[in-house]
Amino acid sequence: MHEYCNTLVSASCSTGPDIMNLLINKKVDLVLQAHDHAFNRSKQLALRTGCSLVNPGPYDGDCVVDTGSDGIYGRGAGTVIMTVGVGGKSINSVDTHDSEAPYFIRWMGCNANPTYGFLKISVSSTSLSGRFIRGAVEELSRTRSPYSSRRTGRVMGAWPPLTPALGRPEVRRRSLSAYAQRPVRTCFPRLLR
């Protein structure tokens, strides 16, 4: 889903709790949501005795089937909600004091281990697995529509095309100093090492 419901952002459930509870009730294994530029992985949730609804807001521990602290969840036992919005735009902060925070086992935001990347999902007839692939950073070497980097004082510009070496996977590295030039509502992401 492009919009989110349960997340570590201090905002309302934009999809509405009905659609989220329908997915949990149908025991959808994985719900991917976005719009929030951060990363969250929930505990495995299910509707069962003691938990008739997973509502945004107050935490209900009866809705948790598995914490996922080992990164492994039982097949068909419940739903894992993931927000993966750290692919390029500035990263938002996460509110670890949000009332929904106990539903989540892992998170990342500009105020908590900011890292750009994407989620690689592998599906077979017997399993579903995901792996977060960390992004990287590079100083730019060519300029178009130049502007000056506040951090380094060097002239920076549009992203140049990068050509992969033969036989090696392509790695795109970009400078994040461009984000310092424009006002944003989010935290400024630190450069990755």
C-alpha positions as CSV (number, residue, x, y, z in Angstrom):
1,M,0.0,0.0,0.0
2,H,1.2,3.5,-0.7
3,E,-0.3,4.9,2.5
4,Y,0.2,3.6,6.0
5,C,-1.8,2.8,9.1
6,N,0.4,1.4,11.9
7,T,3.8,3.1,11.9
8,L,6.2,5.0,14.0
9,V,5.1,8.4,12.7
10,S,3.0,10.6,14.8
11,A,0.3,10.8,12.3
12,S,-3.2,9.4,11.8
13,C,-3.9,6.1,10.1
14,S,-4.4,7.3,6.5
15,T,-5.7,4.0,5.1
16,G,-8.1,3.6,8.0
17,P,-8.0,0.6,10.4
18,D,-10.6,-1.4,8.5
19,I,-8.3,-2.3,5.6
20,M,-5.4,-3.1,8.0
21,N,-7.6,-5.4,10.1
22,L,-9.0,-7.1,7.0
23,L,-5.4,-7.9,5.9
24,I,-4.6,-9.2,9.4
25,N,-7.8,-11.2,9.6
26,K,-7.0,-12.8,6.3
27,K,-3.6,-13.7,7.7
28,V,-1.7,-11.9,4.8
29,D,1.9,-12.8,5.6
30,L,3.5,-9.5,4.7
31,V,2.0,-6.0,4.2
32,L,4.3,-3.5,2.6
33,Q,3.5,0.1,3.2
34,A,5.2,3.3,2.2
35,H,4.6,7.1,2.1
36,D,6.6,7.4,5.3
37,H,10.3,7.9,4.5
38,A,11.6,5.6,7.2
39,F,11.9,1.8,7.9
40,N,9.8,-0.2,10.3
41,R,9.3,-4.0,10.8
42,S,6.5,-5.0,13.0
43,K,6.1,-8.0,15.2
44,Q,3.8,-10.7,13.8
45,L,0.2,-9.7,14.4
46,A,-3.1,-11.7,14.4
47,L,-6.7,-11.3,15.5
48,R,-7.4,-13.9,18.1
49,T,-8.7,-14.4,21.6
50,G,-8.1,-11.1,23.5
51,C,-7.5,-9.2,20.2
52,S,-10.5,-8.5,18.1
53,L,-8.9,-5.5,16.3
54,V,-5.4,-3.9,15.8
55,N,-6.2,-0.3,16.1
56,P,-3.8,2.6,15.6
57,G,-3.0,4.0,18.9
58,P,-2.8,2.1,22.2
59,Y,-0.7,-1.1,22.1
60,D,-2.5,-4.4,22.7
61,G,0.0,-7.2,23.4
62,D,-2.7,-9.9,22.9
63,C,-2.4,-9.1,19.1
64,V,1.2,-10.1,19.0
65,V,1.8,-13.8,17.9
66,D,5.6,-13.6,17.5
67,T,8.0,-10.8,18.4
68,G,10.3,-11.6,15.4
69,S,13.3,-10.8,17.5
70,D,15.2,-13.6,15.7
71,G,14.0,-12.4,12.3
72,I,11.9,-15.5,11.7
73,Y,8.1,-15.6,11.7
74,G,5.7,-18.6,11.6
75,R,4.1,-19.2,8.2
76,G,0.4,-18.4,8.2
77,A,0.4,-17.4,11.9
78,G,-0.1,-13.7,11.3
79,T,0.8,-10.5,9.5
80,V,4.1,-8.6,9.5
81,I,3.9,-4.9,8.5
82,M,6.9,-3.3,6.9
83,T,7.4,0.3,5.9
84,V,10.3,0.6,3.5
85,G,10.6,4.3,2.4
86,V,14.4,4.8,2.5
87,G,15.1,4.6,-1.2
88,G,16.2,8.1,-1.9
89,K,14.3,11.1,-0.5
90,S,15.4,12.5,2.9
91,I,14.6,10.1,5.7
92,N,11.9,11.1,8.2
93,S,12.4,10.7,12.0
94,V,10.7,7.9,13.9
95,D,8.9,8.4,17.1
96,T,9.9,5.6,19.4
97,H,7.6,7.0,22.1
98,D,4.5,6.7,19.8
99,S,1.8,4.6,21.3
100,E,2.2,2.1,18.4
101,A,6.0,1.7,18.9
102,P,5.6,-1.6,20.9
103,Y,4.1,-3.2,17.8
104,F,7.5,-2.8,16.1
105,I,10.7,-4.8,16.5
106,R,13.0,-2.9,14.1
107,W,13.0,0.7,12.9
108,M,15.2,3.2,11.2
109,G,14.8,7.0,10.7
110,C,17.0,10.0,10.5
111,N,17.1,10.0,14.3
112,A,17.8,6.3,14.6
113,N,20.5,4.6,12.5
114,P,19.6,6.5,9.2
115,T,20.4,4.3,6.3
116,Y,19.3,4.4,2.6
117,G,18.5,1.2,0.9
118,F,15.7,-1.1,-0.3
119,L,14.1,-4.4,0.6
120,K,14.8,-7.4,-1.5
121,I,12.1,-10.0,-1.2
122,S,12.5,-13.7,-2.3
123,V,9.5,-15.9,-2.7
124,S,9.3,-19.6,-3.3
125,S,6.6,-22.2,-2.9
126,T,7.7,-22.8,0.7
127,S,9.1,-19.5,2.0
128,L,9.0,-15.7,1.8
129,S,12.1,-13.9,3.0
130,G,13.4,-10.3,2.9
131,R,16.7,-8.7,3.1
132,F,17.5,-5.0,3.5
133,I,20.1,-3.9,1.0
134,R,22.0,-0.9,2.3
135,G,22.7,2.0,-0.1
136,A,26.0,3.9,-0.4
137,V,27.2,7.4,-0.9
138,E,29.6,9.0,-3.4
139,E,30.9,12.5,-4.1
140,L,29.8,13.7,-7.6
141,S,32.4,14.3,-10.2
142,R,30.4,16.1,-12.9
143,T,28.1,19.0,-12.7
144,R,24.9,20.1,-14.4
145,S,22.9,23.0,-12.9
146,P,25.7,23.4,-10.3
147,Y,25.2,24.5,-6.7
148,S,27.7,24.7,-3.9
149,S,27.8,22.1,-1.2
150,R,27.7,23.7,2.2
151,R,29.6,20.9,3.8
152,T,32.5,20.7,1.4
153,G,32.4,24.1,-0.4
154,R,32.8,22.2,-3.7
155,V,30.4,22.6,-6.6
156,M,28.0,19.8,-6.9
157,G,25.4,19.0,-9.5
158,A,22.9,16.5,-11.0
159,W,23.6,12.8,-10.6
160,P,25.9,11.5,-13.3
161,P,25.2,8.1,-14.9
162,L,27.4,5.4,-13.4
163,T,28.5,2.5,-15.5
164,P,29.0,-0.9,-13.8
165,A,32.3,-2.7,-14.2
166,L,31.9,-6.0,-16.2
167,G,31.2,-9.0,-14.0
168,R,30.5,-6.9,-10.9
169,P,27.2,-5.6,-9.6
170,E,26.4,-1.9,-10.1
171,V,26.9,0.2,-7.1
172,R,25.4,3.7,-7.2
173,R,26.9,6.1,-4.7
174,R,25.6,9.6,-4.4
175,S,26.4,12.6,-2.2
176,L,23.7,13.5,0.2
177,S,24.9,17.1,0.6
178,A,22.3,18.3,-1.8
179,Y,19.7,17.8,0.9
180,A,21.3,20.5,3.0
181,Q,20.5,23.1,0.2
182,R,16.7,22.8,0.5
183,P,14.4,23.2,3.5
184,V,12.9,19.9,4.6
185,R,10.6,18.9,7.5
186,T,12.7,15.9,8.3
187,C,16.1,15.4,10.0
188,F,19.2,15.8,7.7
189,P,20.5,12.3,7.0
190,R,24.1,11.7,8.0
191,L,26.5,10.4,5.3
192,L,26.9,6.6,5.2
193,R,30.3,5.1,5.6
